[in-house]
Structure formats: structure tokens, C-alpha cells
């Protein structure tokens, strides 16, 4: 059975690109969300294995949202996907419980590397 993934990003084109990469790698994308509210609604129903989470969302900060995600679905691994590649942001994400960090723009190879690191 393939691992399930929820993609959280306010940009539709980013969700579609990432979804295509993940499906081609054998993952099952069970949900996409454009906001924190959508994320939490989906999370209560689905509890995906992996959540690909953008930091900047229209109704919330991804790092703050991550705390709610971890409390609601502690077995889900959160990978922060952000165009903000600042070292302090990456460190804060890891300190708060992120399982990985991926800078935008990303390539299929980068996605694979990050997801393989979750299995280790």
C-alpha cells in the first residue's frame, strides 16, 4: 500500500505540480488544501502519512498550523515546503517538529530525496 499525502499550499499550480511528482513516485495524494481551515478539516477525516506544508497561507502561518497538525495527527510526518529558504525558518520548523524541509522551487529529485529521508 502506498503512503498517503496531503498537500497544503495556497497556490493551485504548486499543488498540481507537487501532486504530479508524488503520484509518479507511487504516493497517493488523498487531499489538497489551500488554507489552514481546509487543512484541519481534511486532517480530521484522513490522517495522511505525510503532509507537505507551505509556510505562507492566506489564513495562517504554516509553522503555527504545524503545531495543530502534530496535535491532531501525531503519526503524520510534516514536510515544510517553502520559498523562504532562511536558515532560521528551517531551524524553527525542525525544532517545532517538522520531519523535513524542502525549498521552492523544487525538482522531482529533491522531492524524492526529502521523502526518502523520512523512511530512514
Secondary structure per residue as TSV (DSSP state, phi and psi in degrees):
chain	resnum	aa	ss	phi	psi
A	1	X	-	360.0	132.8
A	2	X	-	-77.7	156.5
A	3	X	-	-72.8	146.1
A	4	X	E	-96.2	145.8
A	5	X	E	-135.3	140.4
A	6	X	E	-114.6	133.4
A	7	X	E	-105.6	126.0
A	8	X	E	-120.0	109.8
A	9	X	-	-159.5	137.2
A	10	X	S	-74.2	-15.7
A	11	X	-	-93.9	115.7
A	12	X	H	-56.2	-43.4
A	13	X	H	-63.5	-34.4
A	14	X	H	-68.5	-41.0
A	15	X	H	-61.7	-42.8
A	16	X	H	-68.1	-41.5
A	17	X	H	-62.3	-49.2
A	18	X	H	-65.2	-39.8
A	19	X	H	-59.9	-45.0
A	20	X	H	-60.6	-43.4
A	21	X	H	-62.0	-47.2
A	22	X	H	-64.7	-44.1
A	23	X	H	-62.4	-41.7
A	24	X	H	-62.9	-25.1
A	25	X	T	-89.6	-1.7
A	26	X	T	96.8	6.3
A	27	X	-	-83.8	158.2
A	28	X	E	-108.5	114.7
A	29	X	E	-84.5	109.8
A	30	X	E	-91.7	-18.3
A	31	X	E	-164.0	154.7
A	32	X	E	-127.2	145.8
A	33	X	E	-140.0	144.1
A	34	X	S	-107.2	-0.7
A	35	X	S	-151.6	169.4
A	36	X	H	-65.7	-39.0
A	37	X	H	-63.3	-46.7
A	38	X	H	-61.4	-39.7
A	39	X	H	-58.8	-50.6
A	40	X	H	-67.2	-36.2
A	41	X	H	-61.0	-47.8
A	42	X	H	-64.5	-40.1
A	43	X	H	-63.5	-39.7
A	44	X	H	-63.6	-27.5
A	45	X	H	-91.1	-36.0
A	46	X	H	-108.5	-38.2
A	47	X	-	46.6	64.1
A	48	X	-	-66.7	159.5
A	49	X	S	-66.3	-39.6
A	50	X	E	-132.9	140.0
A	51	X	E	-122.8	119.3
A	52	X	E	-92.6	111.7
A	53	X	E	-120.2	121.4
A	54	X	E	-75.9	152.6
A	55	X	S	-82.2	-40.4
A	56	X	B	-99.4	112.6
A	57	X	-	-125.5	157.4
A	58	X	S	-64.7	-27.5
A	59	X	S	-118.5	2.9
A	60	X	S	-164.8	164.3
A	61	X	B	-92.5	129.1
A	62	X	H	-57.7	-35.1
A	63	X	H	-68.3	-37.8
A	64	X	H	-69.6	-40.7
A	65	X	H	-62.2	-35.5
A	66	X	H	-57.4	-36.9
A	67	X	H	-60.4	-43.8
A	68	X	H	-66.1	-38.9
A	69	X	H	-61.7	-47.0
A	70	X	H	-64.0	-38.3
A	71	X	H	-68.2	-39.6
A	72	X	H	-77.7	-37.2
A	73	X	-	-136.5	73.2
A	74	X	T	-62.5	-19.5
A	75	X	T	-87.5	-9.2
A	76	X	S	-77.5	138.8
A	77	X	E	-96.1	131.6
A	78	X	E	-104.5	125.3
A	79	X	E	-112.4	118.2
A	80	X	E	-78.0	128.8
A	81	X	E	-119.1	113.0
A	82	X	E	-146.3	149.5
A	83	X	S	-82.0	-8.8
A	84	X	-	-89.1	99.1
A	85	X	-	-94.8	23.3
A	86	X	-	-68.8	137.5
A	87	X	H	-57.0	-40.9
A	88	X	H	-67.8	-33.6
A	89	X	H	-68.7	-43.9
A	90	X	H	-61.5	-43.4
A	91	X	H	-66.0	-40.8
A	92	X	H	-62.1	-41.4
A	93	X	H	-61.4	-45.5
A	94	X	H	-65.4	-43.4
A	95	X	H	-60.9	-32.9
A	96	X	T	-85.6	-1.8
A	97	X	T	116.3	5.1
A	98	X	-	-64.5	142.2
A	99	X	S	-86.4	-16.7
A	100	X	E	-168.5	170.2
A	101	X	E	-141.4	133.5
A	102	X	E	-133.4	122.9
A	103	X	E	-83.2	143.0
A	104	X	S	-90.9	149.0
A	105	X	S	-73.1	152.0
A	106	X	-	-118.6	160.1
A	107	X	-	-112.5	162.1
A	108	X	H	-55.5	-36.2
A	109	X	H	-65.2	-39.7
A	110	X	H	-66.4	-42.0
A	111	X	H	-60.1	-46.6
A	112	X	H	-60.8	-44.0
A	113	X	H	-59.7	-45.8
A	114	X	H	-65.4	-43.7
A	115	X	H	-69.8	-34.7
A	116	X	H	-65.9	-33.0
A	117	X	H	-66.5	-23.9
A	118	X	H	-71.2	-28.0
A	119	X	H	-77.8	-20.4
A	120	X	-	-71.0	360.0
